[in-house]
Amino acid sequence: MTGAAIIGWPRAGGQAAPALPAERTRRVAGSVQFQGLGKTYISSAGEVQALQGIDLEIEPGEIFGIIGRSGAGKSSLLRSINRLERPSEGRVLVDGEDIAGLGEAGLIRLRRRIGMIFQHFNLLAAKTVRENVALPLRIAGVPQPEAEARVAEVLRLVGLEGKEDSYPSRLSGGQKQRVGIARALVSRPEILLCDEATSALDPETTLSILRLLRDINRRLGLTIVLITHEMSVIREVCNRVLVLERGRVAEMGPVWQVFAQPQHAATQALLAPLTRALPEDVAARLRQVPEPGDLQVIELPMTGEAAPPLAALAQGLRLVQAQVEPIQGHAVGRLVVLAPQGLDPRSLSSTARRLGHVAAND
């Protein structure tokens, strides 16, 4: 939160935010709650239930990821936070307030507190970077001197100094998304929604944008809610993750925990592209029925809750593969080893499992 003091972040008009009434002081800006949330769409084919029974709370200041396959309901859930989607049932509370009852003026105030960035940037081609970023302030009637100062402030924050007078056609994809982030931040929101914000970018640019979002979260204390279909994005930036499957909560928890021990088939499928397959020569030699002299192929999952089972390697076992990475301070991944046939895998780790056998002399 020290960065908030560095770049300012007062409320509109340059004044500090007023003290909250006593009954609201326990509510920290940036909290979101879903209570029994459901969304049903009516189409020519009939009813489509996009969301069912969503109950969860997003903590102020966290980076919360929502992931799922196409049609899982990610966009419907995200867009309910700023009421671009109206729930069919249940409630959405922002800072403890049920947003369903907001009138037009209240809805305008809500959306000024919630910034949003998009997959395809949504920039106006005929306007410069400065003009694109200033647009929300012009609509809100912010005086020009203050608007100019705030635009300069957020352009520095996202690393676009010197690009103020450029047009979108002269920018790279990453620069366009930085403009989109600056535009979302210029109203000084407390919540930032990211709608597949990196899926149109190459891997290197994606990483730079995710690092920027993490830095913004750390410096400004914003709550960031992002949706994606890529677990690599969740791993890089999120504190907690919700896995949606057919509009329902499949799984939710700290990112390291979900990566280490995925419980639901949908989560396991989403993680599969990040898991290395066995080396081809070992995979080709695997058989389930052992023969005399065969070695076991044993997988030792690393769940981040205990020390890595490296003692197994000190017993003369042969390492076939190691895939280990730190996630939120926890070592997560797996070791694959070759062991004598008579060895009980459970003596190496309570979570060890036998993948098959290979001939010892191959």
Secondary structure as GFF3:
##gff-version 3
##sequence-region A 1 362
A	DSSP	alpha_helix	2	7	.	.	.	ID=ss1
A	DSSP	three_ten_helix	22	24	.	.	.	ID=ss2
A	DSSP	beta_strand	32	43	.	.	.	ID=ss3
A	DSSP	beta_strand	46	58	.	.	.	ID=ss4
A	DSSP	beta_strand	63	67	.	.	.	ID=ss5
A	DSSP	alpha_helix	74	79	.	.	.	ID=ss6
A	DSSP	beta_strand	89	94	.	.	.	ID=ss7
A	DSSP	beta_strand	97	98	.	.	.	ID=ss8
A	DSSP	three_ten_helix	99	101	.	.	.	ID=ss9
A	DSSP	alpha_helix	104	112	.	.	.	ID=ss10
A	DSSP	beta_strand	114	118	.	.	.	ID=ss11
A	DSSP	alpha_helix	129	140	.	.	.	ID=ss12
A	DSSP	alpha_helix	144	157	.	.	.	ID=ss13
A	DSSP	three_ten_helix	168	170	.	.	.	ID=ss14
A	DSSP	alpha_helix	173	185	.	.	.	ID=ss15
A	DSSP	beta_strand	191	195	.	.	.	ID=ss16
A	DSSP	alpha_helix	203	220	.	.	.	ID=ss17
A	DSSP	beta_strand	223	228	.	.	.	ID=ss18
A	DSSP	alpha_helix	231	237	.	.	.	ID=ss19
A	DSSP	beta_strand	240	245	.	.	.	ID=ss20
A	DSSP	beta_strand	248	254	.	.	.	ID=ss21
A	DSSP	alpha_helix	255	260	.	.	.	ID=ss22
A	DSSP	alpha_helix	265	271	.	.	.	ID=ss23
A	DSSP	three_ten_helix	272	274	.	.	.	ID=ss24
A	DSSP	alpha_helix	280	285	.	.	.	ID=ss25
A	DSSP	beta_strand	294	303	.	.	.	ID=ss26
A	DSSP	alpha_helix	311	314	.	.	.	ID=ss27
A	DSSP	beta_strand	318	327	.	.	.	ID=ss28
A	DSSP	beta_strand	330	340	.	.	.	ID=ss29
A	DSSP	three_ten_helix	345	347	.	.	.	ID=ss30
A	DSSP	beta_strand	353	359	.	.	.	ID=ss31
###
